[in-house]
Amino acid sequence: MNKKIMVIAGSPRKGGNSDLLCDELIRGADESGNITEKIYLNDLHILPCQACYGCRSTGKCVQKDDMANLLAKMIAADVIVLATPVYFYSMSGQMKTMIDRTLPCYTAIKNKDFYLIATAAAGAESMERAIESLRGFTDCLPGSRVRGVIYGAGVYLKGEVLKTTAMQEAFNAGKSI
Ligand SMILES: Cc1cc2nc3c(=O)[nH]c(=O)nc-3n(C[C@H](O)[C@H](O)[C@H](O)COP(=O)(O)O)c2cc1C
């Protein structure tokens, strides 16, 4: 109720399977009176981390792009949803690039509830490495809790997730926030 929910959509495919699951989670969360915002990583200009460690002394990245704004939103959120398609058993490049760029102040992303969403053509077992990598990120954040994981398994073409139970799971997850 009345929580700020930041949904980070990591697929370049708008209206694709993970995006549809994001929308269904948002629909549930809105019904429960939360404040939701979805951002498409692919619409943002986020450069890869250069490992220059300039941020160690300043707490800021030397690269001037959209990441500072996104970091501020993540820090301000109560709940963060990370949604990614499975690409070669891992998360999308857009998602990994964003995660690496939290380095300047990832410890400030604290006490958040997380929901993880993944979609893949193969079965749920093919998604574990991607989910584990997302958990690797949340494990680095103080006080983070993964409240739910939604597996959109066996979906390849845009919209195929609509006929799966993952849609209801996404709605229920949002509604329960
Ligand atoms: C570059 C690329 C790599 C992919 N690798 C995998 C994979 O390793 N395993 C799998 O099951 N599906 C793989 N897929 C299929 C996508 O995971 C699948 O189409 C998924 O539904 C896409 O989600 P989206 O609609 O949210 O983008 C791959 C697709 C692309 C474009």
PDBQT file of the ligand as one rigid body, heavy atoms in Angstrom, charges set to zero:
ROOT
HETATM    1  C1  LIG A 201      20.159 -12.562 -28.074  1.00  0.00    +0.000 C 
HETATM    2  C2  LIG A 201      19.125 -13.560 -27.591  1.00  0.00    +0.000 A 
HETATM    3  C3  LIG A 201      19.550 -14.632 -26.832  1.00  0.00    +0.000 A 
HETATM    4  C4  LIG A 201      18.611 -15.532 -26.322  1.00  0.00    +0.000 A 
HETATM    5  N1  LIG A 201      19.049 -16.562 -25.535  1.00  0.00    +0.000 NA
HETATM    6  C5  LIG A 201      18.152 -17.417 -24.998  1.00  0.00    +0.000 A 
HETATM    7  C6  LIG A 201      18.575 -18.470 -24.126  1.00  0.00    +0.000 A 
HETATM    8  O1  LIG A 201      19.750 -18.628 -23.798  1.00  0.00    +0.000 OA
HETATM    9  N2  LIG A 201      17.634 -19.320 -23.639  1.00  0.00    +0.000 N 
HETATM   10  C7  LIG A 201      16.304 -19.190 -23.970  1.00  0.00    +0.000 A 
HETATM   11  O2  LIG A 201      15.504 -19.998 -23.508  1.00  0.00    +0.000 OA
HETATM   12  N3  LIG A 201      15.870 -18.190 -24.783  1.00  0.00    +0.000 NA
HETATM   13  C8  LIG A 201      16.755 -17.299 -25.295  1.00  0.00    +0.000 A 
HETATM   14  N4  LIG A 201      16.325 -16.258 -26.097  1.00  0.00    +0.000 N 
HETATM   15  C9  LIG A 201      14.867 -16.080 -26.311  1.00  0.00    +0.000 C 
HETATM   16  C10 LIG A 201      14.268 -15.040 -25.351  1.00  0.00    +0.000 C 
HETATM   17  O3  LIG A 201      14.674 -15.244 -24.024  1.00  0.00    +0.000 OA
HETATM   18  C11 LIG A 201      12.745 -15.107 -25.418  1.00  0.00    +0.000 C 
HETATM   19  O4  LIG A 201      12.315 -14.765 -26.736  1.00  0.00    +0.000 OA
HETATM   20  C12 LIG A 201      12.073 -14.209 -24.403  1.00  0.00    +0.000 C 
HETATM   21  O5  LIG A 201      10.668 -14.426 -24.426  1.00  0.00    +0.000 OA
HETATM   22  C13 LIG A 201      12.329 -12.739 -24.702  1.00  0.00    +0.000 C 
HETATM   23  O6  LIG A 201      11.723 -11.932 -23.743  1.00  0.00    +0.000 OA
HETATM   24  P1  LIG A 201      11.184 -10.460 -24.124  1.00  0.00    +0.000 P 
HETATM   25  O7  LIG A 201      10.002 -10.658 -25.052  1.00  0.00    +0.000 OA
HETATM   26  O8  LIG A 201      10.824  -9.858 -22.838  1.00  0.00    +0.000 OA
HETATM   27  O9  LIG A 201      12.308  -9.741 -24.794  1.00  0.00    +0.000 OA
HETATM   28  C14 LIG A 201      17.241 -15.365 -26.626  1.00  0.00    +0.000 A 
HETATM   29  C15 LIG A 201      16.829 -14.266 -27.416  1.00  0.00    +0.000 A 
HETATM   30  C16 LIG A 201      17.747 -13.365 -27.891  1.00  0.00    +0.000 A 
HETATM   31  C17 LIG A 201      17.288 -12.174 -28.697  1.00  0.00    +0.000 C 
ENDROOT
TORSDOF 0
